[in-house]
Amino acid sequence: MSEPLRWQRTASTLTLSGKLDRDTLRSLWEQRETVMAEVGTIDVSALERVDTSGLALLVHLREIARAQGHAPVFSGVTDKLHSLIKLYNLQQIIVSAEKSA
């Protein structure tokens, strides 16, 4: 059974938890413009699983924030997610807060 995707906004941080995959991302997709308003950090440390659909949504969320005038960074990138990012050559797009510090 798929753990639902949950998210919470605290100040300028969007925290994602649960599973970010093709079966769980629809609710976030439908609210993406509103959710991304004023977001500077996307915390992915509590994500249990991310598939390629979830990775595509992370890229899209970053682009929404950039269109709104922000340059969001990602915090809590796990080794598994980093491997997926590297596999798709997205290191310049999914910028980790830990790497940019």
C-alpha positions in Angstrom: 0.0 0.0 0.0 1.3 3.4 -1.0 2.0 5.9 1.8 0.2 9.1 0.9 2.2 12.2 0.0 2.0 14.9 2.6 3.3 18.4 2.6 3.5 21.3 4.9 4.5 25.0 4.4 6.4 26.7 7.2 7.5 30.2 6.3 9.5 29.8 3.1 10.0 26.0 3.4 7.9 23.3 1.8 8.4 20.0 3.6 7.4 16.8 1.7 6.9 13.5 3.3 5.6 10.0 2.4 5.9 8.7 -1.1 6.3 11.0 -4.1 5.4 8.8 -7.1 2.9 8.6 -9.9 0.3 7.2 -7.6 0.5 9.9 -4.9 1.5 13.2 -6.6 -1.8 14.3 -8.0 -3.0 16.3 -5.1 0.2 18.3 -5.0 0.2 18.7 -8.7 -3.3 20.2 -8.6 -2.2 22.8 -6.0 1.4 23.4 -7.2 1.1 27.1 -8.0 -0.4 28.0 -4.6 1.9 25.7 -2.7 5.0 27.1 -4.3 4.2 30.8 -3.5 7.2 32.3 -1.7 9.0 28.9 -1.3 12.8 29.1 -1.0 13.6 25.6 0.4 12.0 22.3 -0.5 12.8 19.8 2.3 12.7 16.2 0.9 14.3 14.5 3.9 11.1 12.8 5.0 10.3 11.3 1.6 10.4 7.5 1.8 10.3 7.0 -2.0 10.6 9.0 -5.1 10.1 7.6 -8.6 10.8 9.3 -12.0 7.3 10.9 -11.9 8.1 12.4 -8.5 11.5 13.6 -9.7 9.8 15.3 -12.7 7.4 17.1 -10.2 10.3 18.3 -8.1 11.9 19.8 -11.3 8.5 21.4 -12.1 8.1 22.8 -8.6 11.5 24.4 -8.9 10.6 26.0 -12.2 7.3 27.4 -10.7 9.3 29.0 -7.9 11.8 30.4 -10.4 9.0 31.9 -12.4 7.7 33.5 -9.2 11.2 35.1 -8.7 12.7 32.6 -6.2 15.7 30.2 -6.5 14.7 27.3 -4.3 17.2 24.8 -3.0 16.5 21.3 -1.8 17.4 20.1 1.7 17.6 16.6 3.0 18.4 14.9 -0.3 18.9 11.2 0.5 21.5 9.0 -1.2 18.8 7.2 -3.2 17.3 10.5 -4.4 20.8 11.8 -5.2 21.4 8.7 -7.3 18.2 9.3 -9.2 19.1 13.0 -9.8 22.5 12.0 -11.0 21.1 9.2 -13.3 19.0 11.9 -15.1 21.8 14.4 -15.0 19.8 16.9 -13.0 22.5 18.0 -10.5 22.4 21.6 -11.9 18.6 21.7 -11.6 17.9 19.9 -8.3 20.4 21.9 -6.2 20.9 20.6 -2.7 21.2 23.1 0.1 24.0 21.0 1.6 26.0 21.2 -1.7 25.4 24.9 -2.2 26.4 25.9 1.4 
